[in-house]
């Protein structure tokens, strides 16, 4: 008997075992996991991280799952809430085109919290993570173009389904209870792009991870939801995308074929800002590497990008670090002034530097519908008449183990110290051998 799309997804999640997942997929999944742990630890030192950790600590909860960096334990949904929020605090977490956002931040904090609670192995966590990412991204393929342009934050909406799917697998739910978990998650999904550039954007991800845990735990207890949460008349796809604006065959026909982690893959960020800015940063930093310039030598900078990228870059004159992450103009100015765009460039006082404010009016962004979605063209005109030009396609992000390890050390060492940082690197590299994921969680706390 033919299954409806939501039933098909639930069966795939419940019935896929590790031996049905290519070893290359499981091995490659360690990269985004390590990357997400890095940015979560770095997020702890941001105002967003400090505030959410304090809030969750004050709420209390049965101590079964660890809030990373700080080290206290609480209920699994609340640990996922804190860790999920921290993971997205810096907008430094990974990207995937099918979800139109960040695939790991909604899923990993959820499975790590549940994994601690049930004393899962590293191999079980890897499988749950892979299936959660597969679920959210394949649904994303069906709806993302319309869904994103309507103003939804897909990391939060689609990520809720991914977190629920992953936690269902980790809890060992059968297909029927997984179906219920997806139904519950569908009614928990939300996140508005209007909040980009504020503390509430990372809160979306914390809420997503928490709701994924809750959905799976409620389904485990027999909670009932609608069986057609994706395709139903008032279901996820119709309401978040619009009738006749999606094709769930893009999900059902391609589950695990190809695996999303391999194709189109997950992009690990080099810069801690909105991914729509990265190709422009690649272009200007390459130019400045070839022809170093001082700010007073720059007469004008023009940057051309596709309109689909401009509409989320909502702060052309930012006043805070969080706003700066969604300002193409600021990121180009920071590149000129500092020769790099790193975590330090998104401190509030750096964004408000008078030198930045003087330079910003000389930087202009243009929409160009004839360009591909991820292409950027940067043109610099100098005061002595030089013209520098560079066009770049989609930024490849981090592409080597060495780059990723360096990012992890840069993010983790200020929190963990060097010894724990190296131990955490070692554990993730051999995650499939770990007998209990609690060992990883307890390593990722301040000594």
Phi, psi and omega in degrees: 000134181291135180266147171293161184303317181294321177297320180297317180295316181299318179295319179300315181295314186286330190256351181279123179254166184302326182288349177264359179254124180305141180304328179297324179293313181296320179293316181293332181294340179295333181296303179295332176295313178298319179298316181294321177296322179300309185287335174295315179296319177295324179294338179298327183275358177272159178305322178301312181295313181299321183289315183290324178295316178298319180297312182293322177300317181293332179288332182076193181143156179300124189281087180237348183219146190267135167276115188297157181073300182289315171102349179283161181248151180207187178296151185304315179299324183283327173296318177297323179299310181293311184293323178296318179295316179297325184296336183248004186300326187255000185052041183249005184271167195293171184229154174209134186289331182292322178275345182065033183181225193246109188280329189273324185302324177286331191265312187298314179300327179291312183287331177293319178294312179293323179300319175297316183300320184260004181057050180289158174276166176297324179295321178293322178295317178303313181297314180299318179299312182301316181291324177296316178295319180298318181296308185293322184283325179289323171296323177302319179305326185285332191231352202297320186299313180286315183304313182295317183289340175287345177109005176281151174266100189294333175304323181276314184289303179291325180298330177297320176295318180296318179295318179295319179298313182296316180292325176299317180294319182292328177278356178073029180290144175283179185298322182294314180288328174296321175302318179293320179299319177296321178297316177297314182299323180301324179278350178264350189284133175193175180145118186251133180294345177303334181270008176297137181088012177231173178296340184283338176299309175295333176298327175309315186287322175300316178298320179298311179298316178300313183293328175296318176297312181299317182300315181292319181293322177292318178298322177302327181273003177098011179295140186252140174222174179293148184275350184237051187293334178277310191260352184298162183306317178250032184273185186305310187289317180296319184278325182271351184228318182113144182300138178064018180252009184214166179219102183289352171298332177295340175268303189295328183280343189236015177297117180071011182206084003274161173290132187300328182295335178264321184212114009280356177092178181241128181267124180264122190291139170270337186236140183273062180206177183308134183298338179292349181265344195295321180294326177293321177294318176304318183292310185288324179291327175294316178298314182291332175293326180277324182225086181300138181226145168271157182303323183286354174270351184266117177275318184199144173234129175242134179232126179249129179220165178290145180305331181295339179270326185293327190289348174259354179267079199264007184230075180296336178232074187290153176241354179224166177297320179296320176293324179300332179292343180241034179231107177297320182297315180296316183298323176292320177297317179298322178299317181291317185285323188246348181074009180195166173227100183234188181303323184297331183288354181247021167284143185305318184292332177289319178297324183273002179308129179305329178295324176295312183296329177289325184279327187306318180297345179270002182245126184230139179254137179237141174272136180223105183289344181279352180271157174288163188307319190254004181279149176223142176237122181244130179233123178248126174251126183265166181292339179262013172095359176291149173233120178251136185220140176209136174245134179227145173273198183304133179296131180286345183068205179282128186237000181229154177300324181294317178297317181294317178298322178295319177297318180298314180296319180298320181278322190271321187301321178298339180261313188268336192086164188292322184295312179293326178299314180292324178294319178297319176303315181297318182296315183293324178299333181238038188300325182294345179266354186287124182285338184207121184292348175301329178298319178294311182302319183285342174283332185271042178228158180300140179279000000 
